[in-house]
Structures are given as C-alpha cells and as structure tokens.
Amino acid sequence: MPELPEVETVCRRLRPFVSGKTITAVDVLDAKIIRGHEPDIWTQQLLGETIQDVERRGKFILFKLTNGYLVSHLRMEGKFYPHGETVSPVKHTHVVFTFSDGSTLHYNDVRKFGTMELKTNEALYVTPPLSLLALEPFDPNVTAEALHERMKRMNVRAIKTALLDQSIFVGLGNIYVDETLFRAGIHPTRPAATLSLEEVEAVRQEAVAVLTEAIERGGSTIRSYTNPDGAAGTFQETLYVYGQTGEPCRNCGRPIEKMKLGGRGTHYCPHCQT
C-alpha cells in the first residue's frame, strides 16, 4: 500500500500536469470507486471545474478545484496515469478525466479498493475521512512532550502498533515504522508507555528523517508501486531492516530478524534495538 512518501511523490508528479486544467468530461467505468454521490451526479459536479493544485493530507490526495476538493485514496493498487492526448482506457482503468486541452488523466486500480469523493471547502477537514486524521510528523505541533503524554496512557500497547495507529500521527506505515524504530534503537515490542521522553523524541526525529529521505527518493517500490511517470521509487535500496531478514545488520553485523506483531510482519535487530 502506498504510504506517505509514495503519495507525496504522486502529488508532486501530478501537480505540474493537471494544475490549471479544466475538466470537460469524466467517464466513470466502475462506480465502486466513487463515494458520497451517485456517479452521474458526481460527474456533473466536476464538469467545468479547474484543478488549481494537488495537495496531500496523510495518505489522501487532494485535488483543489475551483469549488471544493476531489479527495482520492489509492489504497492498495491505485495509480493515476497522465496522458498528453486522449487515449483509450486499458484494463483496470476505472475513471478517465478529460481536460479542455485534450489531455487526459486515467485512474487505474487492479483491486478496485481506491476511492474518490467530492468535498466542499467547508466540509473538507471537519468531516470524515480527513477529520479522523491526527497531525503529521512534520507538523511543528507534534512535540515529544505531547507524544510522550499520549504514549504513557497506552499501558502495554507495543510501540510498533502505536505508531501504525493513524490517530497518533499520520503517515507511518509498516515499512517506515520498522525503519524509524531501528534508527531510534527501540525494540518494536516495547510497550509505548515505557519509553522515556528522550526516546520518544528520538522516535519523532527519526520518523521525520525517514519520511523525508523516502520522499527525496520517490518512495519505496517493494511490489507494484510506481509514480505517475511509471518510475519506481528507490528508498528500498537504503532499507536497514524492512525486508532484510537474515541479512547482517549494518550496525552490528548480526542477522536481522522478523516476527509477527499485531498481524504485521515486523523487522528488527535484536542486538541494536532494546
């Protein structure tokens, strides 16, 4: 599933292509993708709208329109493909946007788990799904003190599970939690409530560093993720623990181990993480 760095990369690739373009036609080839409105009503509301920008909140892509926002979540396999001219939909294309200059934007989704929903400016951040999201690690209001207070109330909940909870802060998925905890030297099974203020600050700093580096590298391509240009991310080339089971730890040389934690494959160094 695309995580924050992958979604940010998609937004950055789409922004120069769609910004300033006016929607003249929308073809919904599978209504399962559309939420909140009947497809024909949804389509009519988009006609004549100009895309002013492409923003991101958590793992959601926000197409800023003349009136309101088109909110999209890629889920497992969703992809946007821009085309400089009108082209025929291919297999697994479910929505096609046509612009006044003749170019098109195709939404392709093998599993059809992705979603698109229209929101007014007023409703965007005060109704689900965005109203359910916590702050992002980059937000200056995410302080170690605030995180520490929250984690102290989590009793025996493992730090790995806590960081995957998007109500703590948003954007960290399985790959980036494993990498963050390794860099911070924290064992994934440690109860979140046992972390000191200094350890929480280390987790916060490393989360920001990991996400920043992943964005700079265009995200991670572990299975099928590619950006709208069709290019793969390269952050997977720098991973310390995720997917490195049995490989020597870059710090101590001992084998990286893997276990199940909260139903998720979890990678760690038993020597460097305590």
C-alpha positions in Angstrom: 0.0 0.0 0.0 1.4 3.4 -0.9 2.4 5.3 2.3 3.0 9.0 2.9 6.3 9.2 0.8 4.7 7.4 -2.1 1.5 9.6 -2.0 3.6 12.8 -1.7 5.6 11.7 -4.8 2.4 11.1 -6.7 1.2 14.6 -5.8 4.4 16.2 -6.9 4.3 14.3 -10.2 0.7 15.2 -10.9 0.8 18.8 -9.9 2.6 20.3 -13.0 0.5 18.1 -15.3 -3.0 18.9 -14.0 -2.7 22.4 -12.4 -4.7 25.0 -14.3 -6.6 22.4 -16.5 -10.3 22.5 -16.8 -12.3 19.2 -16.7 -14.6 18.8 -19.8 -15.5 15.2 -19.4 -15.4 12.4 -16.8 -16.0 8.8 -17.7 -16.8 6.5 -14.7 -16.1 2.9 -15.8 -16.6 1.4 -12.4 -18.9 3.1 -9.9 -17.3 1.3 -6.9 -14.6 3.9 -6.8 -17.0 6.8 -6.3 -18.2 7.7 -2.7 -20.7 10.1 -1.4 -22.7 10.7 -4.6 -24.3 8.8 -7.4 -21.7 8.6 -10.3 -23.8 10.7 -12.7 -24.3 13.5 -10.1 -20.6 13.2 -9.2 -19.6 13.6 -12.8 -21.9 16.6 -13.4 -20.4 18.4 -10.4 -16.9 18.0 -11.9 -17.6 19.4 -15.3 -16.2 22.8 -15.8 -14.1 22.7 -12.7 -10.5 23.8 -12.9 -7.8 21.9 -10.9 -5.9 24.6 -9.1 -3.4 22.5 -7.2 -2.7 19.0 -5.9 -2.2 18.7 -2.2 -1.8 15.9 0.3 -3.1 15.1 3.8 -1.9 11.9 5.3 -2.3 9.3 2.5 -5.0 11.2 0.8 -4.6 13.1 -2.5 -6.5 16.4 -2.6 -7.2 17.9 -6.0 -8.1 21.5 -5.2 -10.8 22.6 -7.6 -12.4 25.9 -8.4 -15.2 24.9 -6.0 -14.2 22.4 -3.3 -11.9 19.3 -3.5 -11.7 15.9 -5.1 -10.4 13.6 -2.4 -8.7 10.4 -3.5 -7.2 7.5 -1.6 -5.1 5.0 -3.6 -5.5 2.1 -1.1 -3.5 -1.0 -2.3 -3.0 -0.6 -6.1 -4.5 2.7 -7.2 -2.5 4.7 -9.8 -3.0 7.9 -11.8 -1.6 8.0 -15.3 -1.5 11.3 -17.2 -1.6 11.3 -21.0 -0.8 14.2 -23.2 -3.7 13.4 -25.5 -6.9 11.3 -25.5 -6.1 7.6 -25.3 -8.4 4.6 -24.9 -8.8 3.1 -21.4 -6.8 0.0 -20.7 -7.7 -2.9 -18.4 -8.3 -1.8 -14.8 -8.9 1.8 -15.8 -11.9 2.9 -13.8 -12.1 6.7 -14.2 -11.0 8.9 -17.0 -10.8 12.7 -16.7 -10.6 14.7 -20.0 -9.3 18.3 -20.0 -10.0 21.2 -22.3 -6.6 20.9 -23.9 -7.3 17.4 -25.0 -5.1 15.7 -22.4 -6.4 13.0 -20.0 -5.8 11.6 -16.6 -6.6 7.9 -16.1 -7.2 6.2 -12.7 -6.2 2.6 -12.8 -6.8 0.2 -9.9 -6.3 -3.6 -10.2 -8.1 -4.4 -6.9 -10.6 -1.5 -7.0 -10.1 -0.6 -3.4 -9.3 3.1 -4.1 -11.8 5.8 -3.5 -12.8 9.3 -4.8 -15.1 11.7 -3.1 -16.1 15.4 -3.6 -15.9 17.7 -0.6 -16.8 21.4 -0.2 -14.1 23.7 1.3 -16.1 23.9 4.5 -16.5 20.2 4.9 -13.1 19.1 3.9 -11.4 19.0 7.3 -14.4 18.7 9.6 -16.0 15.5 8.2 -14.5 12.0 7.6 -12.1 10.9 6.4 -9.8 13.9 7.0 -11.4 14.8 10.3 -10.3 11.5 11.7 -6.6 12.1 11.0 -4.1 13.2 13.6 -1.3 15.6 12.9 1.7 14.6 10.6 5.2 14.0 12.0 6.3 17.2 10.1 3.8 19.4 12.0 5.6 21.6 14.5 2.7 20.9 16.9 3.8 17.3 17.1 6.2 17.6 20.1 7.9 14.9 22.1 6.2 16.1 25.2 2.7 15.7 23.7 3.6 12.3 22.2 5.1 11.1 25.5 1.9 12.0 27.4 -0.2 10.1 25.0 2.0 7.1 25.0 2.1 6.9 28.8 -1.7 6.2 28.6 -1.2 3.2 26.3 -0.4 0.7 29.0 1.1 -2.4 27.4 0.5 -1.5 23.8 3.6 -2.1 21.7 5.4 0.9 20.2 5.2 -0.6 16.7 1.4 -0.9 17.0 1.1 2.6 18.4 3.0 4.2 15.6 0.8 2.4 13.0 -2.3 4.0 14.6 -3.1 7.0 12.4 -4.7 8.7 15.4 -1.2 9.1 17.0 0.2 10.8 13.9 -0.4 10.0 10.3 1.8 8.8 7.5 3.8 5.9 9.0 3.1 2.5 7.5 4.8 -0.8 8.1 8.0 -0.1 6.1 8.6 3.3 7.7 7.8 2.3 11.3 10.3 -0.6 11.1 13.0 1.8 9.8 12.1 4.5 12.3 12.4 2.2 15.3 15.7 0.7 14.1 17.2 4.1 13.7 15.9 5.2 17.1 17.2 1.9 18.7 13.8 1.0 20.1 12.6 -2.7 20.0 9.2 -2.9 18.3 7.6 -4.9 21.1 8.5 -2.3 23.8 5.3 -1.1 25.5 4.8 2.5 24.3 4.2 3.6 27.9 7.7 2.6 28.9 9.5 5.0 26.5 11.3 7.9 28.1 10.8 11.5 26.9 14.3 11.2 25.2 13.3 8.0 23.5 10.1 9.5 22.2 12.0 12.5 20.9 14.4 10.1 19.1 11.4 8.3 17.5 9.9 11.6 16.4 13.1 12.8 14.9 13.8 9.6 13.1 10.3 9.4 11.7 10.7 12.8 10.2 14.2 11.8 8.8 13.0 8.5 7.3 9.9 10.1 5.7 12.0 13.0 4.3 14.6 10.7 2.8 11.9 8.4 1.3 10.2 11.4 -0.3 13.5 12.5 -1.8 14.0 9.0 -3.3 10.5 8.9 -4.7 9.2 6.4 -2.1 9.8 2.7 -1.9 8.9 0.1 -4.6 8.6 -3.2 -2.8 5.9 -4.8 -5.1 3.9 -2.8 -7.6 4.2 0.9 -6.7 5.3 3.3 -9.4 4.8 7.1 -9.7 2.6 8.6 -12.5 5.6 8.7 -14.8 5.9 4.9 -14.4 9.2 5.2 -12.4 9.9 3.1 -9.3 11.0 4.6 -6.0 14.5 3.9 -4.7 14.2 4.2 -0.9 14.1 0.4 -0.8 17.7 0.4 -1.7 18.6 2.0 1.6 16.5 -0.1 4.0 18.2 -1.2 7.2 15.7 -3.8 8.4 12.5 -4.0 6.4 12.7 -7.0 4.0 16.3 -7.7 5.3 15.5 -10.9 7.2 18.7 -12.9 7.7 20.9 -10.2 6.3 23.7 -8.8 8.5 22.7 -5.6 10.5 24.6 -2.6 9.1 25.5 -1.6 12.6 26.5 -4.8 14.4 26.6 -7.5 11.7 24.2 -9.8 13.4 21.2 -11.2 11.4 18.1 -9.1 11.0 15.1 -11.0 12.4 11.4 -10.9 11.5 8.3 -11.7 13.6 4.5 -11.1 13.5 3.3 -8.2 15.7 -0.3 -7.1 15.6 -0.7 -9.1 12.4 2.1 -7.2 10.6 5.5 -8.6 9.5 8.0 -6.8 11.7 11.7 -6.5 11.0 14.3 -5.6 13.7 17.8 -6.1 15.0 17.6 -7.9 18.4 21.0 -6.5 19.4 20.7 -2.8 18.3 17.1 -2.3 19.4 16.2 -2.6 23.1 
